[in-house]
Amino acid sequence: MNDRTLLSHAGRNPAATNGTVNMPVYRASTVVASSLAEYEGRHDKGLDEMCYGAMGTTTYYALAEAMTGLERGAGAVITSSGLSACTMAILPFVSAGDHVLVTDSVYGPTRRFCDTVLRRFGVETTYYAPGMGEDIERLFRPETRLVFAEAPGSLTFEMEDIPAVAEAARRHGCLTLMDNTWASPLFFRALEHGVDIAIQAATKYIGGHSDLVLGVITARTRELYVRLKECMIALGETASPDDCYLALRGLRSMAVRMRAQQESALKIARWLEGRPEVLRVLYPALESDPGHALWKRDFNGAGALFGVEVKESSGQAIADMVDNYRYFAIGASWGGFESLVTVSRPERSAFPWQGRGTLLRFSIGLEEPDDLIADLAEGFMRLNRA
């Protein structure tokens, strides 16, 4: 089944919901049983069906079913945020004394989790350069349990050779986890490229409307899924049925939105490359990007999020440019219908960030790209006047 067709039909069953096209919102804590025998037999439930509200309602399981199909996985766990998806994907597979490998361009809050919570629990983290590829082999130890990858990297958009990293991990008996939010399963099939656990901040393209916070973890095997769901139950981690409904709504238009946003992002990124104020544009879909060959080999498309390094200017000049955009709002997150801009400050452990100017991050929304280009051009005029 084509992904666009799957997104229109997955996770809904009108015959089971009185003919409604959309899955209703099932809000529930208590789920009653018809007999004592049924109630007492529920100790094996909660993995795949409604048992108690904190383990997931019918709306939750509809989203989990849809994401499992989209990722081509064996099961999906829905969490309360993208960050909780990153952290909960790690926790079931590490213990005190273990070691994990994490890409140095990882999402900042994931880094903080490794440097604080995991460290306090006796789990050591080594950060690796995202360009290592199969050379990551030399970083494995007997106590290494997993590799946490992200491609392209957060803020600085370095590509990784995910199949090579996953193959090295498999040779050492380790799992490969990947934050695949930038591309989504539409543009990169993580599980089909050797990844064991694919992570999504459903807050971004899956939601698509900047009105929910949600995470998804999809496992390649049933065994991995069970361990993830059991960890979720043990920690009391859950996802709101209302947010699951919004994510299901977002899924229906996801393919159309992402294609349109990719087209606009590529047009704008190419225009930015020609600006004298710009040192470089960090976007793997550009032919000039160092990671373009890997992106072209493995990916079916590009997220509409990229970095722009602007020549060194005063803080006031940057503020004059950014504060007065008409269409680019200043805000965190991305993947919604609106365009956004922020200033990025990359954190590094394994290799230093080589930036020479101010790094901006742009998320391209659904506006007319020529309007966005005009807005950016006016911004550069303010920058040059400062």
C-alpha positions in Angstrom: 0.0 0.0 0.0 1.3 3.5 -0.9 2.0 5.7 2.1 -0.5 8.3 1.1 -3.3 5.7 1.0 -2.1 4.2 4.3 -2.2 7.6 6.0 -5.8 8.0 4.8 -7.0 4.7 6.2 -4.7 3.5 9.0 -6.0 3.6 12.6 -9.6 3.9 11.8 -12.5 1.4 11.5 -15.8 3.0 10.8 -17.6 -0.3 11.2 -16.5 -0.5 14.8 -17.3 3.2 15.6 -20.9 3.5 14.4 -19.8 4.6 11.0 -17.8 7.6 12.0 -15.0 8.5 9.5 -12.6 9.6 12.3 -11.7 7.6 15.4 -13.6 9.1 18.3 -11.8 10.4 21.4 -12.1 7.7 24.1 -11.4 9.3 27.5 -11.2 6.8 30.2 -9.5 5.8 33.4 -11.6 2.8 34.6 -12.5 0.1 32.2 -15.0 -2.3 33.7 -15.2 -6.0 33.3 -18.2 -8.2 32.7 -17.1 -10.8 35.2 -14.5 -11.4 37.9 -12.8 -14.0 35.8 -12.3 -11.4 33.0 -11.1 -8.8 35.5 -8.6 -11.2 37.1 -7.3 -12.2 33.6 -6.3 -8.7 32.7 -2.8 -9.1 34.1 -1.7 -10.1 30.6 -3.5 -7.2 29.0 -2.5 -3.6 28.4 0.1 -4.4 25.7 -2.3 -4.4 22.7 -5.8 -3.6 24.0 -7.6 -1.3 26.3 -7.3 -2.5 29.9 -6.8 0.7 32.0 -6.7 4.3 30.9 -3.1 4.8 31.9 -2.0 2.0 29.6 -3.8 3.5 26.6 -7.4 4.0 25.4 -8.9 3.0 22.1 -7.8 6.3 20.6 -4.2 5.6 21.7 -4.3 2.1 20.1 -5.6 3.5 16.9 -2.6 5.9 16.6 -0.2 3.1 17.6 -1.7 0.9 14.9 -1.3 3.6 12.3 2.3 4.4 13.3 3.2 0.7 13.3 2.0 0.4 9.7 3.7 3.6 8.6 7.0 2.5 10.1 6.6 -1.1 9.0 7.3 -2.2 12.6 6.1 -4.7 15.1 4.5 -2.3 17.5 4.4 1.3 18.6 4.3 3.0 22.0 2.8 6.5 22.3 4.3 8.9 24.9 3.5 12.3 26.2 6.2 14.2 24.3 9.0 13.8 21.8 11.6 14.0 24.6 9.9 11.3 26.6 10.0 9.2 23.4 13.7 9.7 23.3 14.3 8.9 26.9 11.9 6.0 27.2 13.4 4.4 24.1 16.7 4.1 26.0 15.6 3.2 29.5 14.4 -0.4 29.0 17.7 -1.4 27.5 20.3 -0.1 30.0 21.4 -0.8 33.6 24.0 0.5 36.0 27.5 -0.1 34.6 26.3 0.0 30.9 27.7 2.2 28.2 25.9 3.9 25.3 27.1 5.7 22.2 25.2 8.9 21.2 25.7 11.1 18.2 27.3 14.4 19.1 24.7 16.3 17.1 21.9 14.8 19.1 18.8 16.8 20.2 19.9 18.9 23.2 17.4 17.6 25.8 18.4 14.0 24.9 22.0 15.0 25.6 21.0 16.5 29.0 19.1 13.3 29.9 22.3 11.3 29.2 24.5 13.7 31.1 22.3 13.9 34.1 19.8 11.0 34.6 21.7 8.3 32.9 25.0 9.4 34.6 23.3 9.4 38.0 22.1 5.9 37.4 25.6 4.7 36.5 25.2 4.6 32.7 28.1 6.1 30.8 27.7 8.0 27.5 30.3 8.5 24.8 29.5 11.0 22.1 30.6 10.2 18.6 31.2 12.3 15.5 28.2 11.8 13.2 30.4 11.4 10.2 32.1 8.3 11.6 30.1 5.7 9.8 31.6 2.2 10.1 34.6 3.7 12.1 32.2 3.8 15.0 33.3 0.2 15.5 36.3 1.2 17.5 34.1 2.9 20.2 32.3 -0.2 21.2 33.1 -1.8 24.6 31.9 -5.1 26.1 29.5 -3.1 28.2 28.1 -1.0 25.3 24.3 -1.7 24.9 23.0 0.7 22.3 23.8 3.4 19.8 21.5 6.5 19.6 21.6 8.2 16.2 19.9 11.2 14.6 20.1 12.1 11.0 20.5 14.8 10.0 21.8 16.1 13.3 19.9 18.5 15.5 20.7 22.2 14.7 23.7 21.5 12.5 22.2 18.9 10.1 25.2 16.5 9.7 24.3 13.3 7.9 25.1 9.8 9.3 25.6 6.6 7.5 22.8 4.9 9.4 23.1 1.4 7.7 26.8 1.3 8.5 26.3 2.4 12.1 23.4 -0.1 12.5 25.5 -2.9 11.1 28.4 -2.2 13.4 26.1 -2.2 16.4 24.6 -5.5 15.3 28.0 -7.1 15.1 28.6 -6.1 18.7 25.2 -7.3 19.9 23.9 -3.7 20.4 20.7 -2.0 19.5 20.4 1.0 17.2 17.9 3.7 18.2 17.3 6.7 15.9 15.5 10.0 16.3 14.0 10.2 12.9 11.7 13.3 13.4 13.3 15.4 10.7 12.5 13.1 7.9 9.6 11.1 9.4 8.8 7.6 8.1 7.6 9.1 4.9 11.1 10.3 3.9 13.3 7.7 5.7 12.3 4.2 6.6 14.6 3.8 9.6 13.6 0.2 10.4 14.3 -0.9 6.8 17.8 0.7 7.1 18.9 -1.5 10.1 17.5 0.6 13.0 15.9 -1.4 15.8 13.9 1.4 17.4 12.6 4.5 15.5 11.6 7.6 17.4 9.3 10.4 16.4 8.4 13.7 18.0 4.8 13.5 16.8 4.6 17.2 18.0 6.2 18.0 14.6 5.1 16.8 11.2 2.7 14.1 12.5 0.6 16.7 14.4 1.3 19.3 11.9 -0.7 22.1 13.5 1.4 23.3 16.4 -1.2 22.3 18.9 0.0 19.1 20.6 3.0 17.6 22.3 3.4 13.9 21.7 6.0 11.1 21.0 6.1 7.8 19.2 8.5 4.9 19.6 8.2 2.1 17.0 10.0 -1.3 17.5 11.3 -3.5 14.8 10.5 -6.7 16.7 7.7 -7.9 19.0 10.2 -8.6 21.8 11.5 -5.0 21.7 7.9 -3.6 21.6 6.9 -5.6 24.7 10.0 -4.3 26.6 9.1 -0.7 25.7 5.4 -1.1 26.6 6.2 -2.7 29.9 8.6 0.1 30.7 5.9 2.6 29.9 3.4 0.9 32.2 6.0 0.7 35.0 6.8 4.4 34.8 3.2 5.5 34.5 4.0 7.2 31.2 0.9 7.8 29.1 -0.5 9.9 26.2 -3.7 11.9 26.3 -6.5 10.5 24.1 -7.2 14.0 22.9 -3.6 14.4 21.7 -3.7 11.0 20.1 -6.8 12.1 18.2 -5.1 15.3 17.0 -2.1 13.2 15.8 -4.5 10.9 13.9 -6.0 14.0 12.3 -2.6 15.3 11.4 -1.6 12.0 9.8 -4.3 12.3 7.2 -2.7 15.4 5.6 0.9 14.6 6.5 2.1 13.4 3.1 0.6 16.4 1.2 2.0 18.9 3.8 5.5 17.5 3.9 5.8 17.4 0.1 4.7 21.0 -0.2 7.0 22.2 2.6 9.9 20.3 1.2 9.4 22.0 -2.2 9.3 25.4 -0.5 12.3 24.7 1.7 14.5 23.7 -1.2 13.6 26.8 -3.2 14.3 29.1 -0.2 17.5 27.2 0.8 18.8 27.6 -2.8 18.0 31.3 -2.8 19.8 31.8 0.6 22.9 30.1 -0.8 23.2 33.0 -3.2 23.0 35.7 -0.6 26.3 37.5 0.2 25.3 37.7 3.9 25.2 33.9 4.1 28.3 31.8 4.8 26.6 28.4 4.2 23.2 26.7 4.3 23.1 23.5 6.3 20.5 21.3 4.4 21.3 17.8 3.1 18.9 18.2 0.2 21.2 20.8 -1.3 23.8 19.5 -3.7 26.5 21.6 -2.0 25.9 20.0 1.4 28.6 17.6 2.6 25.9 15.0 3.5 24.0 15.2 0.2 25.3 11.9 -1.2 24.2 10.0 1.9 20.8 11.8 1.9 20.3 11.0 -1.7 21.2 7.4 -1.3 18.9 6.6 1.7 16.2 9.3 1.9 13.0 9.8 -0.1 12.7 13.4 0.8 13.7 16.2 3.1 12.2 17.8 6.1 11.6 21.6 5.8 14.0 22.4 8.6 17.5 23.7 7.9 20.3 25.9 9.3 21.7 29.1 7.9 25.1 30.5 9.0 25.1 34.3 8.6 28.3 36.3 8.6 29.4 37.6 12.0 27.3 40.5 12.9 26.4 42.3 16.2 23.7 40.9 18.4 21.7 44.0 17.8 21.9 43.6 14.0 20.8 40.0 14.2 17.9 41.0 16.4 16.9 43.8 14.0 16.7 41.3 11.2 14.9 38.5 13.1 12.6 40.6 15.3 10.9 42.3 12.3 10.2 39.4 10.0 6.5 39.5 8.9 6.0 35.8 8.3 8.7 34.0 10.4 7.7 33.8 14.0 10.4 33.4 16.7 9.7 30.1 18.4 10.8 26.6 19.3 9.5 23.5 17.7 8.8 23.1 14.0 6.8 21.0 11.5 3.7 23.0 11.8 1.9 25.1 9.1 3.7 28.3 10.1 7.3 29.3 9.4 9.6 29.8 12.3 13.1 31.1 13.1 15.4 30.8 16.1 19.1 31.3 16.9 21.0 28.0 17.4 23.8 27.4 19.8 25.1 23.9 19.2 26.5 21.8 22.1 29.4 19.5 21.3 31.6 16.9 23.1 33.3 14.8 20.5 34.2 17.5 18.0 34.0 21.3 18.1 31.4 23.2 16.2 33.3 25.0 13.4 30.9 27.9 12.9 32.3 31.3 12.1 29.1 33.4 12.2 25.6 33.3 13.7 23.7 30.1 13.2 19.9 30.5 12.5 17.4 27.7 12.2 14.5 28.1 9.8 11.4 25.9 9.7 9.5 26.5 6.4 5.7 26.3 6.7 2.9 26.3 4.2 3.1 30.0 3.1 3.8 31.0 -0.5 7.6 30.6 -0.8 8.0 33.9 -2.7 6.4 35.7 0.2 8.9 34.1 2.6 11.8 35.0 0.3 10.7 38.6 0.2 10.5 38.6 4.0 14.0 37.2 4.2 15.3 39.8 1.7 13.9 42.6 3.8 15.5 41.1 6.8 18.9 41.2 5.1 18.4 44.8 4.3 17.9 45.5 8.0 21.0 43.5 8.8 23.1 45.5 6.3 21.8 48.8 7.6 22.7 48.0 11.3 
